[in-house]
C-alpha cells in the first residue's frame, strides 16, 4: 500500500488555559493506526531530547517530527485521532500518494 500523508490531532490538557486545544502532527503512514504510532513515537523522542538538553530535529528518520514541543503540555494520546491530511494550501492535494 502506498504511503500517504496523515494528520494526527492530539487533545492537550493545560492547567493554565481553558477550552479545547489540540496539537497536530503530520507525516507519512500506511494507515491511521500507523500514523498515530509514528506521531506518538516522534513526540516521545522529542521529549527525551528536550529533557537531555539536546536539539530536537525538524523531523526524525521516520519523517515525523514534533516541532513546537511545549514540555508543559499534557497530550492525551488516548483521545488522539488520525485522518488523511488535507493540505490547506493545495500544494499536495488530497489524492497524492508516495
PEFEN-V932449 format. One record per residue. N is the residue number from 1. RES is the residue in three letters. PHI is phi in whole degrees, -180 to 180 (NA if undefined). Layout:
N,RES,PHI ; N,RES,PHI
//
This chain:
1,UNK,NA ; 2,UNK,-70 ; 3,UNK,-73 ; 4,UNK,-142 ; 5,UNK,-76 ; 6,UNK,-124 ; 7,UNK,-112 ; 8,UNK,-113 ; 9,UNK,-105 ; 10,UNK,-119 ; 11,UNK,-60 ; 12,UNK,-113 ; 13,UNK,-107 ; 14,UNK,-132 ; 15,UNK,-69 ; 16,UNK,-93 ; 17,UNK,-134 ; 18,UNK,-98 ; 19,UNK,96 ; 20,UNK,-88 ; 21,UNK,-131 ; 22,UNK,-135 ; 23,UNK,-111 ; 24,UNK,-113 ; 25,UNK,-117 ; 26,UNK,-135 ; 27,UNK,-173 ; 28,UNK,-88 ; 29,UNK,-159 ; 30,UNK,-78 ; 31,UNK,-158 ; 32,UNK,-59 ; 33,UNK,-65 ; 34,UNK,-63 ; 35,UNK,-65 ; 36,UNK,-61 ; 37,UNK,-65 ; 38,UNK,-67 ; 39,UNK,-65 ; 40,UNK,-64 ; 41,UNK,-63 ; 42,UNK,-62 ; 43,UNK,-63 ; 44,UNK,-62 ; 45,UNK,-64 ; 46,UNK,-64 ; 47,UNK,-63 ; 48,UNK,-63 ; 49,UNK,-63 ; 50,UNK,-61 ; 51,UNK,-63 ; 52,UNK,-86 ; 53,UNK,76 ; 54,UNK,-99 ; 55,UNK,-72 ; 56,UNK,-91 ; 57,UNK,-68 ; 58,UNK,-55 ; 59,UNK,-152 ; 60,UNK,-89 ; 61,UNK,-56 ; 62,UNK,-67 ; 63,UNK,93 ; 64,UNK,-98 ; 65,UNK,-143 ; 66,UNK,-137 ; 67,UNK,-66 ; 68,UNK,76 ; 69,UNK,-58 ; 70,UNK,-121 ; 71,UNK,-59 ; 72,UNK,-83 ; 73,UNK,-84 ; 74,UNK,-111 ; 75,UNK,-82 ; 76,UNK,-95 ; 77,UNK,-66 ; 78,UNK,-67 ; 79,UNK,-108 ; 80,UNK,-67 ; 81,UNK,-125 ; 82,UNK,-135 ; 83,UNK,-152 ; 84,UNK,-54 ; 85,UNK,-80 ; 86,UNK,-111 ; 87,UNK,-67 ; 88,UNK,-68 ; 89,UNK,-101 ; 90,UNK,71 ; 91,UNK,-73 ; 92,UNK,-109 ; 93,UNK,72 ; 94,UNK,-101 ; 95,UNK,-110 ; 96,UNK,-73 ; 97,UNK,-127 ; 98,UNK,-125
//
